[in-house]
């Protein structure tokens, strides 16, 4: 008699569902049922993709050469545009051979860790973290090691914390600035110090710069390999067009790194997905070469909404919301609302609180548990001004 084997592999069974996409899907499903749900879940700009980018894609659709397979590592046109963009925005000189074009930022994160890690390798993961990071590390056989920093230190880990978490199995650090979910931004001095520590201990750093253009209040920051040239042979930069150019659905990201690592990651991608959609790649090239005027307009709107959401959340009894310095997320503490009864419902966790708010105010936010930080909620303010004010206003009424 044979033993019944699991239908799904243990590796895939262990993956947690994307909490942000789950919240967004539930909000959309409730709206389809007629509920007036306002969703603060998905980190998705509410702006349309700029017109010149769309027109470049339309023209690409008519080009027969884009109807065929193209190099798995990316179209030369886009890789060259990424080289120019990196020089312009980061003062970091690279070559096209150091670039791999991926199916969005998530795919870039996965590809980086799948290429770097062997089973049992540890990755230091500053926490709160984006929900996909630990899953990508685990899928590659690595072990995420959480290093927590709360609002008392502006959600930014210190070199001392990283050193305390380092072991002989530590291979890499994941650094994100600006941060999802907290909006934290590391200063140039902090980035330099972390880079020096990584060099001292011969560690890799994967740095996610997807929100690089969304930094507020004139805060000066920088790309890690630009300020620490001695780390360039052990640094992978992850980026993409989704957040900066309102292109979340176009699915174009990239990896920048040492040539041997990029070649290995390209080999992996050649078997996993082959090339990214050619029309999307041409659109991304148009975005990168088209200047930053549209980006500046979107940033101005995000900055205005940031002030609104922080002020309104801080007017909710029991909520304390620090002002984010980048990205488009607010990450307030709701610990003072927990362990209490609201509307005859006992609420012990931020996950239960998020469900209560959705059920009783038709407002969707992501609980802190999804980011390794119980006691917080994440609100994306990448939605229209009217919806933002109405949504937070409902929460004010619910707890007022």
RARA-V957936 format. One line per field, one symbol per residue. phi: phi as a letter, one per 40 degrees, with the letter a starting at -180 (. if undefined). psi: psi as a letter, one per 30 degrees, with the letter a starting at -180 (. if undefined). burial: + if it has 16 or more other C-alpha atoms within 10 Angstrom, else -. A space follows every 10 residues. Layout:
phi=???
psi=???
burial=???
This chain:
phi=.ccccdcbcc ccdccccccc cccccccccc ccchcccbbb cccbdccccd cccccccdcc cccdcccbcb dcchcddccc ccdccccccb fbcbbcccbb cbcgcccccc cccccccbdg ccbcbdbcbc dcdccccccc gcbcbcbcbc ccbfgbcbdc ccccccbccc babbbbaccb bcgcbccdcc cccccccccd bfbcbbbcbc bdcbbbggcc aacdcccbdc bccbbbcbai cdccbfbdcc fbbabbaddc cccccccdcc ccbgccdccc cccccccccc gbcccccccc cccccdcccc ccccccdgbb bcccbagabb bccbccccgb bbfgbcbbbc cccccccccb bfbbbbccdc bgbdgbbbbc bcbddccccc cccccdccbc
psi=kkkkkkekle eeffkkkjee eeeeeeeeee effgkhkkkg ekijkgllkk efeeeeeeee ffjefgglkl kfflkeeeee eeeeeeeeff hjkllffgkk klileeeeee eeeeeeklkf kkkkjkkklk ffeeeeeefg gljkjkjkka ffhggkllee eeeffkaffk flkkkkklkj gfgkkkleee eeeeeeeeee ghllkjkjgf gefiklggkk alkefefiff fefhkkkkal feeeghheff ijalkkakee eeeeeeeeef fefbllkeee eeeeeeeefg lgeeeeeeee eeeeeeeeee eeeffkkfkj jljkfaahkk ikkgefflgl kjhgkkjflf eeeeeeeeef fhkklklfef ggikglkkjk hhlleeeeee eeeeeeeeg.
burial=---------- --------++ --++-+++-- ------++++ +++++---+- --++-++--+ +----+---+ -+++++-+++ ++++++---+ -+-+++++++ ++++++++++ +++++++--- ++++++++++ ++++++++++ +++++++++- +--++++++- -+---+---+ ++++++++++ ++++++-+-+ ++-++++++- --++++++++ ++++++---- ++++++++-- ++-+++++++ ++++++++-+ +++++++++- ++++++-++- ---+++++++ ++++++++-- ---++--++- -++-++-+++ -+++++--++ ++++++++++ +++++-++-- ------+-++ +-++++++-- ++++++++++ ++++++++++ +++-+--+-- ++++++----
